[in-house]
């Protein structure tokens, strides 16, 4: 499983818009025109574990003031790793085009 590949203790949240330390200085690139599917979060099921935020390869997730993950639709390329990694399956898939 991917969570074993990425050592979560090696990442730190520096409080800068919820971007993990490892990608803090990486320029966020708009990729929304690449994707066919997008993630949709059900906040009633979400347990605020932060795994979607931690494992997102594009740093498309940030954390709001209540601790919930928020996906930036302009940065998300639709890889749907967040859907796979979510332990409570609160992130589902919505088809955008195609």
N, CA, C and O atoms as a GROMACS GRO file, in nm:
protein
  392
    1UNK      N    1   0.084  -0.119   0.000
    1UNK     CA    2   0.000   0.000   0.000
    1UNK      C    3   0.088   0.124   0.000
    1UNK      O    4   0.200   0.122   0.052
    2UNK      N    5   0.039   0.231  -0.057
    2UNK     CA    6   0.118   0.353  -0.072
    2UNK      C    7   0.159   0.417   0.059
    2UNK      O    8   0.265   0.480   0.067
    3UNK      N    9   0.077   0.404   0.162
    3UNK     CA   10   0.110   0.467   0.290
    3UNK      C   11   0.239   0.411   0.348
    3UNK      O   12   0.305   0.479   0.427
    4UNK      N   13   0.275   0.289   0.310
    4UNK     CA   14   0.401   0.231   0.357
    4UNK      C   15   0.519   0.288   0.279
    4UNK      O   16   0.630   0.294   0.332
    5UNK      N   17   0.497   0.329   0.155
    5UNK     CA   18   0.604   0.384   0.074
    5UNK      C   19   0.644   0.524   0.119
    5UNK      O   20   0.761   0.562   0.112
    6UNK      N   21   0.547   0.601   0.164
    6UNK     CA   22   0.574   0.737   0.207
    6UNK      C   23   0.574   0.739   0.359
    6UNK      O   24   0.472   0.710   0.422
    7UNK      N   25   0.687   0.772   0.417
    7UNK     CA   26   0.696   0.777   0.562
    7UNK      C   27   0.635   0.907   0.610
    7UNK      O   28   0.691   1.015   0.590
    8UNK      N   29   0.519   0.895   0.672
    8UNK     CA   30   0.442   1.012   0.711
    8UNK      C   31   0.516   1.101   0.810
    8UNK      O   32   0.493   1.222   0.812
    9UNK      N   33   0.604   1.044   0.891
    9UNK     CA   34   0.678   1.123   0.989
    9UNK      C   35   0.780   1.215   0.924
    9UNK      O   36   0.827   1.310   0.987
   10UNK      N   37   0.816   1.188   0.799
   10UNK     CA   38   0.914   1.271   0.729
   10UNK      C   39   0.852   1.401   0.677
   10UNK      O   40   0.924   1.491   0.634
   11UNK      N   41   0.721   1.411   0.680
   11UNK     CA   42   0.652   1.530   0.632
   11UNK      C   43   0.611   1.617   0.748
   11UNK      O   44   0.578   1.567   0.856
   12UNK      N   45   0.613   1.745   0.726
   12UNK     CA   46   0.570   1.840   0.829
   12UNK      C   47   0.474   1.939   0.766
   12UNK      O   48   0.489   1.978   0.650
   13UNK      N   49   0.375   1.979   0.843
   13UNK     CA   50   0.285   2.085   0.798
   13UNK      C   51   0.338   2.214   0.858
   13UNK      O   52   0.333   2.232   0.980
   14UNK      N   53   0.386   2.302   0.775
   14UNK     CA   54   0.440   2.428   0.824
   14UNK      C   55   0.333   2.535   0.836
   14UNK      O   56   0.363   2.651   0.864
   15UNK      N   57   0.208   2.497   0.817
   15UNK     CA   58   0.099   2.591   0.831
   15UNK      C   59   0.085   2.686   0.713
   15UNK      O   60   0.019   2.789   0.727
   16UNK      N   61   0.144   2.656   0.602
   16UNK     CA   62   0.136   2.743   0.485
   16UNK      C   63   0.035   2.686   0.387
   16UNK      O   64   0.071   2.614   0.294
   17UNK      N   65  -0.091   2.718   0.408
   17UNK     CA   66  -0.201   2.676   0.321
   17UNK      C   67  -0.214   2.524   0.311
   17UNK      O   68  -0.269   2.474   0.213
   18UNK      N   69  -0.166   2.451   0.411
   18UNK     CA   70  -0.183   2.307   0.412
   18UNK      C   71  -0.095   2.232   0.315
   18UNK      O   72  -0.123   2.116   0.285
   19UNK      N   73   0.010   2.293   0.265
   19UNK     CA   74   0.098   2.226   0.170
   19UNK      C   75   0.208   2.152   0.246
   19UNK      O   76   0.275   2.212   0.330
   20UNK      N   77   0.227   2.023   0.219
   20UNK     CA   78   0.331   1.948   0.288
   20UNK      C   79   0.469   2.011   0.267
   20UNK      O   80   0.495   2.072   0.164
   21UNK      N   81   0.554   1.994   0.364
   21UNK     CA   82   0.688   2.052   0.362
   21UNK      C   83   0.766   2.011   0.236
   21UNK      O   84   0.838   2.093   0.179
   22UNK      N   85   0.751   1.886   0.194
   22UNK     CA   86   0.828   1.835   0.080
   22UNK      C   87   0.795   1.907  -0.050
   22UNK      O   88   0.878   1.911  -0.142
   23UNK      N   89   0.676   1.964  -0.060
   23UNK     CA   90   0.638   2.032  -0.184
   23UNK      C   91   0.610   2.180  -0.160
   23UNK      O   92   0.550   2.246  -0.244
   24UNK      N   93   0.654   2.230  -0.046
   24UNK     CA   94   0.626   2.369  -0.011
   24UNK      C   95   0.675   2.467  -0.116
   24UNK      O   96   0.606   2.563  -0.149
   25UNK      N   97   0.793   2.443  -0.170
   25UNK     CA   98   0.851   2.536  -0.265
   25UNK      C   99   0.821   2.501  -0.410
   25UNK      O  100   0.857   2.575  -0.501
   26UNK      N  101   0.754   2.389  -0.431
   26UNK     CA  102   0.717   2.348  -0.566
   26UNK      C  103   0.608   2.441  -0.617
   26UNK      O  104   0.513   2.471  -0.545
   27UNK      N  105   0.621   2.485  -0.739
   27UNK     CA  106   0.518   2.571  -0.799
   27UNK      C  107   0.395   2.487  -0.831
   27UNK      O  108   0.404   2.383  -0.896
   28UNK      N  109   0.279   2.534  -0.785
   28UNK     CA  110   0.155   2.464  -0.814
   28UNK      C  111   0.112   2.498  -0.955
   28UNK      O  112   0.096   2.616  -0.989
   29UNK      N  113   0.094   2.398  -1.037
   29UNK     CA  114   0.061   2.416  -1.178
   29UNK      C  115  -0.085   2.378  -1.201
   29UNK      O  116  -0.132   2.276  -1.152
   30UNK      N  117  -0.154   2.462  -1.274
   30UNK     CA  118  -0.293   2.431  -1.305
   30UNK      C  119  -0.297   2.314  -1.404
   30UNK      O  120  -0.237   2.319  -1.512
   31UNK      N  121  -0.369   2.208  -1.363
   31UNK     CA  122  -0.374   2.086  -1.444
   31UNK      C  123  -0.517   2.039  -1.470
   31UNK      O  124  -0.537   1.931  -1.524
   32UNK      N  125  -0.614   2.119  -1.432
   32UNK     CA  126  -0.754   2.074  -1.440
   32UNK      C  127  -0.796   2.033  -1.581
   32UNK      O  128  -0.885   1.950  -1.596
   33UNK      N  129  -0.733   2.090  -1.682
   33UNK     CA  130  -0.771   2.054  -1.818
   33UNK      C  131  -0.722   1.914  -1.857
   33UNK      O  132  -0.761   1.864  -1.963
   34UNK      N  133  -0.639   1.851  -1.776
   34UNK     CA  134  -0.591   1.716  -1.803
   34UNK      C  135  -0.692   1.610  -1.763
   34UNK      O  136  -0.698   1.503  -1.824
   35UNK      N  137  -0.769   1.638  -1.662
   35UNK     CA  138  -0.844   1.531  -1.598
   35UNK      C  139  -0.979   1.502  -1.664
   35UNK      O  140  -1.041   1.588  -1.727
   36UNK      N  141  -1.020   1.377  -1.647
   36UNK     CA  142  -1.150   1.331  -1.692
   36UNK      C  143  -1.241   1.314  -1.570
   36UNK      O  144  -1.362   1.335  -1.577
   37UNK      N  145  -1.181   1.274  -1.457
   37UNK     CA  146  -1.255   1.252  -1.333
   37UNK      C  147  -1.203   1.346  -1.225
   37UNK      O  148  -1.086   1.385  -1.227
   38UNK      N  149  -1.289   1.383  -1.132
   38UNK     CA  150  -1.246   1.467  -1.021
   38UNK      C  151  -1.295   1.408  -0.890
   38UNK      O  152  -1.399   1.342  -0.886
   39UNK      N  153  -1.222   1.432  -0.781
   39UNK     CA  154  -1.264   1.382  -0.651
   39UNK      C  155  -1.371   1.472  -0.590
   39UNK      O  156  -1.368   1.594  -0.605
   40UNK      N  157  -1.466   1.410  -0.520
   40UNK     CA  158  -1.571   1.481  -0.448
   40UNK      C  159  -1.571   1.429  -0.305
   40UNK      O  160  -1.577   1.309  -0.282
   41UNK      N  161  -1.564   1.520  -0.208
   41UNK     CA  162  -1.553   1.482  -0.068
   41UNK      C  163  -1.689   1.491   0.002
   41UNK      O  164  -1.758   1.592  -0.010
   42UNK      N  165  -1.726   1.386   0.074
   42UNK     CA  166  -1.845   1.386   0.158
   42UNK      C  167  -1.798   1.422   0.299
   42UNK      O  168  -1.743   1.338   0.370
   43UNK      N  169  -1.821   1.546   0.339
   43UNK     CA  170  -1.770   1.596   0.466
   43UNK      C  171  -1.840   1.535   0.588
   43UNK      O  172  -1.789   1.546   0.699
   44UNK      N  173  -1.955   1.473   0.569
   44UNK     CA  174  -2.022   1.406   0.680
   44UNK      C  175  -1.952   1.276   0.717
   44UNK      O  176  -1.958   1.233   0.832
   45UNK      N  177  -1.886   1.213   0.620
   45UNK     CA  178  -1.812   1.089   0.646
   45UNK      C  179  -1.666   1.114   0.682
   45UNK      O  180  -1.603   1.030   0.745
   46UNK      N  181  -1.612   1.230   0.644
   46UNK     CA  182  -1.469   1.260   0.661
   46UNK      C  183  -1.429   1.261   0.809
   46UNK      O  184  -1.498   1.320   0.892
   47UNK      N  185  -1.317   1.195   0.841
   47UNK     CA  186  -1.267   1.190   0.978
   47UNK      C  187  -1.144   1.281   0.997
   47UNK      O  188  -1.079   1.277   1.101
   48UNK      N  189  -1.113   1.362   0.896
   48UNK     CA  190  -1.002   1.458   0.902
   48UNK      C  191  -0.867   1.392   0.928
   48UNK      O  192  -0.784   1.446   1.001
   49UNK      N  193  -0.845   1.276   0.867
   49UNK     CA  194  -0.718   1.205   0.889
   49UNK      C  195  -0.602   1.270   0.816
   49UNK      O  196  -0.487   1.258   0.858
   50UNK      N  197  -0.631   1.340   0.706
   50UNK     CA  198  -0.527   1.411   0.633
   50UNK      C  199  -0.449   1.326   0.533
   50UNK      O  200  -0.353   1.375   0.474
   51UNK      N  201  -0.487   1.202   0.514
   51UNK     CA  202  -0.414   1.116   0.421
   51UNK      C  203  -0.426   1.165   0.277
   51UNK      O  204  -0.331   1.153   0.200
   52UNK      N  205  -0.541   1.218   0.239
   52UNK     CA  206  -0.557   1.270   0.102
   52UNK      C  207  -0.461   1.387   0.081
   52UNK      O  208  -0.397   1.398  -0.024
   53UNK      N  209  -0.453   1.473   0.178
   53UNK     CA  210  -0.363   1.589   0.173
   53UNK      C  211  -0.217   1.544   0.167
   53UNK      O  212  -0.137   1.597   0.090
   54UNK      N  213  -0.183   1.446   0.249
   54UNK     CA  214  -0.046   1.398   0.259
   54UNK      C  215   0.003   1.327   0.134
   54UNK      O  216   0.118   1.343   0.093
   55UNK      N  217  -0.084   1.250   0.072
   55UNK     CA  218  -0.044   1.166  -0.041
   55UNK      C  219  -0.069   1.227  -0.178
   55UNK      O  220  -0.031   1.167  -0.279
   56UNK      N  221  -0.131   1.343  -0.185
   56UNK     CA  222  -0.159   1.405  -0.314
   56UNK      C  223  -0.028   1.443  -0.384
   56UNK      O  224   0.047   1.524  -0.330
   57UNK      N  225   0.000   1.388  -0.502
   57UNK     CA  226   0.126   1.416  -0.570
   57UNK      C  227   0.136   1.559  -0.626
   57UNK      O  228   0.245   1.605  -0.659
   58UNK      N  229   0.023   1.628  -0.635
   58UNK     CA  230   0.022   1.762  -0.691
   58UNK      C  231   0.000   1.871  -0.587
   58UNK      O  232  -0.009   1.989  -0.621
   59UNK      N  233  -0.009   1.832  -0.460
   59UNK     CA  234  -0.037   1.927  -0.352
   59UNK      C  235  -0.164   2.005  -0.381
   59UNK      O  236  -0.171   2.126  -0.356
   60UNK      N  237  -0.265   1.936  -0.433
   60UNK     CA  238  -0.392   2.000  -0.467
   60UNK      C  239  -0.481   2.018  -0.345
   60UNK      O  240  -0.579   2.092  -0.350
   61UNK      N  241  -0.446   1.952  -0.235
   61UNK     CA  242  -0.527   1.960  -0.114
   61UNK      C  243  -0.470   2.062  -0.017
   61UNK      O  244  -0.349   2.077  -0.002
   62UNK      N  245  -0.562   2.132   0.047
   62UNK     CA  246  -0.527   2.217   0.160
   62UNK      C  247  -0.623   2.179   0.273
   62UNK      O  248  -0.713   2.098   0.253
   63UNK      N  249  -0.603   2.237   0.390
   63UNK     CA  250  -0.687   2.206   0.504
   63UNK      C  251  -0.755   2.334   0.547
   63UNK      O  252  -0.690   2.437   0.567
   64UNK      N  253  -0.888   2.329   0.562
   64UNK     CA  254  -0.960   2.450   0.603
   64UNK      C  255  -0.949   2.472   0.753
   64UNK      O  256  -0.884   2.394   0.822
   65UNK      N  257  -1.012   2.576   0.804
   65UNK     CA  258  -1.002   2.612   0.946
   65UNK      C  259  -1.060   2.508   1.039
   65UNK      O  260  -1.023   2.500   1.156
   66UNK      N  261  -1.152   2.427   0.988
   66UNK     CA  262  -1.213   2.322   1.069
   66UNK      C  263  -1.137   2.191   1.061
   66UNK      O  264  -1.173   2.094   1.128
   67UNK      N  265  -1.032   2.187   0.980
   67UNK     CA  266  -0.951   2.066   0.968
   67UNK      C  267  -0.991   1.973   0.855
   67UNK      O  268  -0.935   1.865   0.841
   68UNK      N  269  -1.089   2.015   0.774
   68UNK     CA  270  -1.132   1.932   0.662
   68UNK      C  271  -1.044   1.957   0.540
   68UNK      O  272  -0.998   2.069   0.518
   69UNK      N  273  -1.020   1.853   0.460
   69UNK     CA  274  -0.944   1.870   0.336
   69UNK      C  275  -1.027   1.940   0.230
   69UNK      O  276  -1.148   1.918   0.220
   70UNK      N  277  -0.961   2.024   0.152
   70UNK     CA  278  -1.026   2.095   0.041
   70UNK      C  279  -0.939   2.074  -0.083
   70UNK      O  280  -0.819   2.101  -0.080
   71UNK      N  281  -1.000   2.026  -0.190
   71UNK     CA  282  -0.925   2.000  -0.313
   71UNK      C  283  -0.935   2.121  -0.405
   71UNK      O  284  -1.044   2.169  -0.435
   72UNK      N  285  -0.819   2.170  -0.450
   72UNK     CA  286  -0.814   2.280  -0.544
   72UNK      C  287  -0.836   2.223  -0.684
   72UNK      O  288  -0.749   2.155  -0.738
   73UNK      N  289  -0.951   2.251  -0.741
   73UNK     CA  290  -0.988   2.196  -0.871
   73UNK      C  291  -0.898   2.241  -0.985
   73UNK      O  292  -0.892   2.174  -1.088
   74UNK      N  293  -0.828   2.352  -0.969
   74UNK     CA  294  -0.739   2.400  -1.074
   74UNK      C  295  -0.606   2.326  -1.076
   74UNK      O  296  -0.542   2.316  -1.180
   75UNK      N  297  -0.566   2.273  -0.961
   75UNK     CA  298  -0.437   2.206  -0.949
   75UNK      C  299  -0.451   2.054  -0.964
   75UNK      O  300  -0.359   1.988  -1.013
   76UNK      N  301  -0.563   1.998  -0.921
   76UNK     CA  302  -0.586   1.854  -0.927
   76UNK      C  303  -0.585   1.804  -1.071
   76UNK      O  304  -0.656   1.858  -1.156
   77UNK      N  305  -0.505   1.701  -1.097
   77UNK     CA  306  -0.501   1.645  -1.233
   77UNK      C  307  -0.589   1.521  -1.247
   77UNK      O  308  -0.600   1.464  -1.355
   78UNK      N  309  -0.653   1.480  -1.137
   78UNK     CA  310  -0.747   1.369  -1.144
   78UNK      C  311  -0.685   1.232  -1.136
   78UNK      O  312  -0.740   1.138  -1.194
   79UNK      N  313  -0.574   1.216  -1.067
   79UNK     CA  314  -0.512   1.085  -1.055
   79UNK      C  315  -0.592   0.993  -0.963
   79UNK      O  316  -0.581   0.871  -0.972
   80UNK      N  317  -0.673   1.052  -0.875
   80UNK     CA  318  -0.763   0.982  -0.784
   80UNK      C  319  -0.692   0.895  -0.680
   80UNK      O  320  -0.751   0.799  -0.630
   81UNK      N  321  -0.569   0.926  -0.650
   81UNK     CA  322  -0.497   0.858  -0.542
   81UNK      C  323  -0.568   0.883  -0.410
   81UNK      O  324  -0.571   0.795  -0.323
   82UNK      N  325  -0.625   1.000  -0.394
   82UNK     CA  326  -0.698   1.034  -0.272
   82UNK      C  327  -0.817   0.940  -0.250
   82UNK      O  328  -0.847   0.905  -0.136
   83UNK      N  329  -0.883   0.901  -0.357
   83UNK     CA  330  -0.997   0.810  -0.348
   83UNK      C  331  -0.949   0.675  -0.297
   83UNK      O  332  -1.015   0.613  -0.214
   84UNK      N  333  -0.837   0.630  -0.347
   84UNK     CA  334  -0.783   0.499  -0.310
   84UNK      C  335  -0.731   0.499  -0.166
   84UNK      O  336  -0.746   0.399  -0.095
   85UNK      N  337  -0.671   0.608  -0.122
   85UNK     CA  338  -0.604   0.613   0.008
   85UNK      C  339  -0.699   0.642   0.124
   85UNK      O  340  -0.665   0.614   0.239
   86UNK      N  341  -0.817   0.696   0.097
   86UNK     CA  342  -0.911   0.736   0.202
   86UNK      C  343  -0.958   0.614   0.282
   86UNK      O  344  -1.016   0.522   0.224
   87UNK      N  345  -0.935   0.612   0.414
   87UNK     CA  346  -0.972   0.494   0.493
   87UNK      C  347  -1.122   0.477   0.514
   87UNK      O  348  -1.169   0.366   0.537
   88UNK      N  349  -1.200   0.586   0.506
   88UNK     CA  350  -1.345   0.576   0.527
   88UNK      C  351  -1.423   0.593   0.397
   88UNK      O  352  -1.546   0.597   0.398
   89UNK      N  353  -1.352   0.602   0.285
   89UNK     CA  354  -1.412   0.612   0.152
   89UNK      C  355  -1.510   0.729   0.141
   89UNK      O  356  -1.618   0.715   0.085
   90UNK      N  357  -1.470   0.845   0.196
   90UNK     CA  358  -1.556   0.963   0.187
   90UNK      C  359  -1.530   1.042   0.060
   90UNK      O  360  -1.601   1.138   0.030
   91UNK      N  361  -1.428   1.003  -0.016
   91UNK     CA  362  -1.398   1.071  -0.142
   91UNK      C  363  -1.445   0.981  -0.256
   91UNK      O  364  -1.404   0.866  -0.267
   92UNK      N  365  -1.532   1.035  -0.339
   92UNK     CA  366  -1.585   0.959  -0.451
   92UNK      C  367  -1.542   1.027  -0.582
   92UNK      O  368  -1.477   1.132  -0.580
   93UNK      N  369  -1.579   0.966  -0.692
   93UNK     CA  370  -1.536   1.012  -0.824
   93UNK      C  371  -1.655   1.072  -0.900
   93UNK      O  372  -1.764   1.016  -0.901
   94UNK      N  373  -1.630   1.186  -0.963
   94UNK     CA  374  -1.730   1.246  -1.051
   94UNK      C  375  -1.668   1.262  -1.188
   94UNK      O  376  -1.556   1.313  -1.201
   95UNK      N  377  -1.739   1.219  -1.291
   95UNK     CA  378  -1.688   1.230  -1.428
   95UNK      C  379  -1.713   1.372  -1.477
   95UNK      O  380  -1.824   1.424  -1.466
   96UNK      N  381  -1.607   1.434  -1.530
   96UNK     CA  382  -1.617   1.570  -1.580
   96UNK      C  383  -1.638   1.577  -1.730
   96UNK      O  384  -1.715   1.659  -1.779
   97UNK      N  385  -1.570   1.493  -1.802
   97UNK     CA  386  -1.580   1.495  -1.950
   97UNK      C  387  -1.552   1.357  -2.006
   97UNK      O  388  -1.514   1.265  -1.933
   98UNK      N  389  -1.570   1.345  -2.134
   98UNK     CA  390  -1.536   1.220  -2.202
   98UNK      C  391  -1.652   1.138  -2.223
   98UNK      O  392  -1.641   1.029  -2.279
   0.00000   0.00000   0.00000
